[in-house]
Structure formats: C-alpha cells, structure tokens
Amino acid sequence: MAKINGIETEWTQILRKNGILPEEEKEEVEFNPEDYKTDQQKKYDILSSKTLEQLSIAEEDGFDDDDEERMFEELKKKRLEQMKLQATKKKHSELREISATEYTQEIKSGPGEYVVLHLYVQAKKECKILDAAMLELSKDHPEVKFLRIRGNAAIPNYPDSNCPTILVYTNDTIAKTWAGLKEFGGEGMGKKELEWKFAEYGIVKTKLKEAPRLLQATGNAKGYVGPSFSFVGQTYGKNYDFEDDETEKEAHRRRMREDEYFSDDSDEM
C-alpha cells in the first residue's frame, strides 16, 4: 500500500528518495481569489463598475446594514472625485493664448491651484522653445493651467529683452518668476527640464528620479541659485515701472546691460 488516508507510507517515501520509485506528480490546485471573498466584497466589486446615477438608483432599495450604507457613500464619493478629475482634464491639458482683456480673469487661482503664464515675444527663438516645452508639459499636468500672452500686451512697455518670462500664480498672487531660459538649461531645454524645475517649487509633481542631464551639465539642478529676477511689472492695465527720471529707451538700455552682466556672471559659474 503506497498511501494510508492519502498520506504516503514511510517505505514508499524511502523508495522515492533512493530513486527506485519516480517522484510523485504534484497535483496543481488552481487558486481563485473569488472563492475567498466575502459576500460584501463581491457586492462591492459589482457596484464599483456602476456610474453615480446607477448607484443612486440602487440606493432606493435601501441598505441591509450600516456597512452597506458606508460602502455606497464611499463609492459615490469616489465617482464624484473621478468626475471632477475628468472635468479638469477636459478644461486644461493645453497651452492657451489669452488676450489682454482676459488676463485678470484667467490668472485667478485658489490655494493649491497653479497658473503658469508665459510672456512672449513673437518669433523670438527662446519663446518658441519655451512654448514647445510648456505644451508638452500641459498634457501631463491637466491640474495646472498653462497660458501665454504677448509681453507688451499684458504689461504695457514690458521690455522684449525680458522675454520669455514665466509668471506663476497661486491663490491670486505671483508665487515665482523666471526671465529667460538659463535656469532651465538654455536653448537645449525641453519638457523634462521644465518639469524638474517646476517640481522643485511644488507647481507640478514629477516621476523623474534625478535632474535631467542638461540641468546637471549646466549646474542648474536642485540647489543651484542663479541670477535673481525681481518682477516689477503689474497685471493688465498698469505700466512696467521705470526708475526715477528714466525714459523707456534708457530703461531698456539699462536692462540690456543687466542681462549682459548676468550672462557673463553665469558663464563663469
């Protein structure tokens, strides 16, 4: 007798161990997770595929107990969050051009909401590079509103030399500004460099594990402090500020000299 009550005898085990009998074929038991689920879990799985409207209709039959009522509330809350996210994706996921009259309304933002605005100059190479990177990034981050507007349309007398300029709004105030592409790695920048820099300031979340190579090569990775830029322009309808007794041309020349100074200083770093 090879087995007693389904268990092999000691003699049979010795024969197998010494190769006299072949190894016993093990019967594979197929594991089905559904067999181990409770009735409540099975019902949850069924309801998970239903829409908010279908859940509301199912509620009309009443609940068997408090656990079932909590399950319905949890699923309805999840459906509402999904609907809000879909509405957000439909609203954003693009780089939109705005006019001067739309400026004040479009930059409005609540706590934790970000609006990224690009002040650009028509046909300027650096502005085109930034536009391309922002367009790509907008598709991955529908929770952020990405906008563009001509610099002197948004702010009368705003110098072309300061463009591209990035203004980041949150809670209806300017949270961060950048002028030029230096802190993003220069003209070779793309979506990754922009995403990394934005992630440093909590504007977007990133899956990048380390700074893009371009930022590492230029020293503009996390922790680098480049030339500062203090934005003195105001929102639509107010002029760009000049220093005392300065004409527009004199102000432009002064800022050009400042740009050259910062450019030389950055190259030495």
C-alpha positions in Angstrom: 0.0 0.0 0.0 1.6 3.3 -1.1 -0.7 5.6 0.8 -2.8 5.4 4.0 -5.6 8.1 4.2 -4.0 9.9 1.3 -0.5 10.1 3.0 2.4 8.1 1.7 3.9 5.3 3.9 7.4 5.7 5.2 8.5 2.7 3.0 7.2 4.5 -0.2 9.0 7.7 0.8 12.3 5.8 1.2 11.9 4.2 -2.2 11.3 7.6 -3.8 14.3 9.1 -2.0 16.6 6.3 -3.4 15.3 6.7 -6.9 13.5 3.3 -7.0 10.2 4.9 -7.4 9.7 8.1 -9.5 8.9 11.4 -7.9 5.2 11.7 -7.3 3.5 14.2 -9.6 2.1 17.1 -7.6 -1.4 18.0 -8.4 -1.7 21.7 -9.1 -4.5 23.4 -7.4 -5.8 26.4 -9.2 -6.1 29.4 -6.9 -9.2 31.6 -7.5 -9.3 34.7 -5.3 -13.0 35.0 -5.9 -13.5 31.9 -3.8 -12.1 33.7 -0.7 -14.1 36.9 -1.0 -17.0 37.7 1.4 -20.4 38.5 0.1 -19.8 42.1 1.0 -16.6 42.2 -1.1 -18.3 40.6 -4.0 -21.1 43.2 -3.9 -18.5 46.0 -3.7 -16.9 44.7 -6.9 -20.2 44.7 -8.7 -21.1 48.2 -7.6 -17.6 49.5 -8.4 -18.4 49.3 -12.1 -21.6 51.4 -11.8 -22.0 55.1 -12.6 -23.0 57.7 -10.0 -26.5 57.7 -11.4 -26.8 53.9 -11.2 -25.5 53.9 -7.6 -28.2 56.5 -6.7 -30.9 54.2 -8.2 -29.6 51.2 -6.4 -29.7 53.2 -3.1 -33.5 53.5 -3.4 -33.9 49.8 -2.5 -32.4 50.6 1.0 -29.4 49.1 2.8 -29.1 45.7 4.5 -26.9 47.2 7.3 -24.6 50.1 8.2 -21.6 48.6 6.4 -23.5 48.5 3.1 -24.6 52.2 3.6 -20.9 53.2 4.2 -19.9 51.2 1.1 -22.4 53.2 -1.1 -21.1 56.5 0.4 -17.5 55.6 -0.3 -18.3 54.6 -3.9 -20.3 57.7 -4.6 -17.5 59.9 -3.2 -15.0 58.1 -5.5 -17.2 58.6 -8.5 -17.5 62.4 -7.8 -13.7 62.7 -7.5 -13.3 60.9 -10.8 -15.9 63.2 -12.5 -14.0 66.3 -11.1 -10.7 65.0 -12.4 -12.2 64.3 -15.9 -13.7 67.8 -15.9 -10.3 69.3 -15.0 -8.6 67.3 -17.8 -11.1 68.5 -20.3 -10.6 72.1 -19.2 -6.8 72.2 -19.3 -4.3 69.8 -21.0 -3.3 72.6 -23.4 -1.3 75.8 -23.7 -3.8 78.6 -24.4 -3.3 82.0 -25.8 -5.1 84.8 -23.9 -5.8 88.4 -24.7 -5.1 91.5 -22.6 -8.7 91.8 -21.5 -8.8 88.1 -20.4 -5.6 88.5 -18.3 -7.1 89.4 -14.9 -9.7 86.7 -15.0 -7.5 83.9 -16.3 -4.8 84.2 -13.7 -7.3 83.8 -10.8 -6.4 80.8 -8.7 -7.2 79.3 -5.3 -5.0 77.7 -2.7 -3.0 74.8 -4.2 -4.0 75.8 -7.7 -1.3 77.0 -10.1 -1.5 79.1 -13.3 1.7 79.3 -15.4 1.8 82.3 -17.7 4.4 82.8 -20.5 5.0 86.4 -21.5 6.5 86.0 -25.0 7.8 88.0 -28.0 6.5 87.0 -31.4 9.1 84.9 -33.4 11.8 85.0 -30.7 13.6 81.7 -30.7 13.8 81.3 -26.9 10.0 81.9 -26.6 9.3 79.2 -29.2 11.4 76.8 -27.3 9.6 77.5 -24.0 6.2 77.3 -25.8 7.0 73.8 -27.1 8.1 72.6 -23.6 5.0 74.1 -21.9 2.7 72.5 -24.5 4.2 69.0 -23.8 4.1 69.5 -20.0 0.5 70.8 -20.1 -0.7 67.4 -21.5 0.8 65.6 -18.5 -0.4 68.0 -15.9 -4.1 69.0 -16.5 -4.3 70.2 -12.9 -2.2 73.2 -13.9 -3.4 76.0 -16.2 -0.8 76.9 -18.8 -1.2 80.2 -20.6 0.7 82.5 -23.0 0.3 86.2 -23.9 2.5 88.8 -25.6 4.6 90.6 -23.0 3.7 94.1 -24.1 0.0 93.2 -24.4 -0.1 92.0 -20.8 2.1 94.8 -19.4 2.5 98.0 -21.4 6.2 98.9 -22.1 7.4 95.5 -20.9 10.9 95.0 -22.4 11.3 92.4 -25.2 14.7 91.6 -23.6 13.0 90.1 -20.6 11.1 87.6 -22.7 10.5 84.8 -22.3 9.2 85.5 -18.8 7.3 82.9 -16.7 4.9 84.1 -14.1 3.5 81.5 -11.7 0.3 82.4 -9.9 -1.3 80.7 -6.9 -4.1 81.9 -4.6 -4.3 85.0 -6.9 -0.7 86.1 -6.2 2.6 85.7 -8.0 4.5 82.9 -6.4 7.5 82.6 -8.7 9.1 84.3 -11.7 11.7 83.4 -14.2 13.2 85.5 -17.0 15.0 83.7 -19.9 15.9 80.1 -20.2 19.2 79.9 -18.2 17.8 78.3 -15.1 16.2 75.6 -17.3 19.4 74.7 -19.1 19.3 77.3 -22.0 18.1 76.7 -25.6 18.6 73.0 -25.4 15.8 72.7 -22.7 12.7 70.7 -23.1 9.7 69.3 -21.1 11.9 67.3 -18.6 14.0 70.4 -17.6 10.8 72.5 -17.2 9.1 69.7 -15.2 12.1 69.3 -12.9 12.4 73.0 -12.1 8.6 73.3 -11.6 8.6 70.3 -9.3 11.2 72.0 -7.0 8.6 74.7 -6.3 5.7 72.3 -5.9 4.0 73.5 -9.1 3.8 70.0 -10.6 4.6 66.5 -9.3 7.3 64.5 -11.2 8.2 60.9 -11.6 11.8 61.9 -12.5 14.3 60.4 -10.1 17.1 62.9 -10.8 17.7 66.1 -12.6 17.8 65.8 -16.4 21.3 65.7 -17.8 21.2 69.1 -19.3 20.5 70.7 -15.9 23.3 68.6 -14.3 25.7 69.7 -17.0 24.8 73.4 -16.6 24.7 73.4 -12.8 21.0 74.2 -12.8 19.9 71.1 -10.9 18.3 71.4 -7.5 20.1 73.6 -5.1 21.6 76.0 -7.7 20.8 79.6 -7.2 21.1 81.6 -10.5 20.9 85.3 -11.1 17.8 86.7 -9.4 14.9 88.3 -11.2 12.6 90.7 -9.5 9.4 91.1 -11.4 8.2 94.8 -11.2 5.6 94.6 -13.9 1.9 94.6 -12.8 -1.2 92.9 -14.2 -3.0 94.1 -17.3 -3.7 97.8 -17.4 -0.6 99.1 -15.5 2.7 100.1 -16.9 6.0 98.5 -16.4 7.9 100.5 -13.8 10.8 102.7 -14.6 13.4 104.1 -12.3 13.2 107.8 -11.4 13.9 110.2 -14.4 14.3 107.2 -16.8 12.8 107.2 -20.3 11.6 103.9 -21.8 14.7 103.8 -24.1 17.0 104.4 -21.2 15.3 101.8 -19.1 15.6 99.3 -22.0 19.3 100.0 -22.4 19.9 99.6 -18.6 18.2 96.3 -18.6 20.1 95.1 -21.6 23.3 95.9 -19.7 22.0 94.0 -16.7 21.2 91.0 -18.9 24.7 91.0 -20.3 26.2 91.3 -16.7 24.2 88.3 -15.5 25.0 86.4 -18.7 28.8 86.8 -18.1 28.4 86.0 -14.4 26.5 82.8 -15.2 29.1 81.6 -17.7 31.8 81.8 -15.0 29.9 79.6 -12.6 
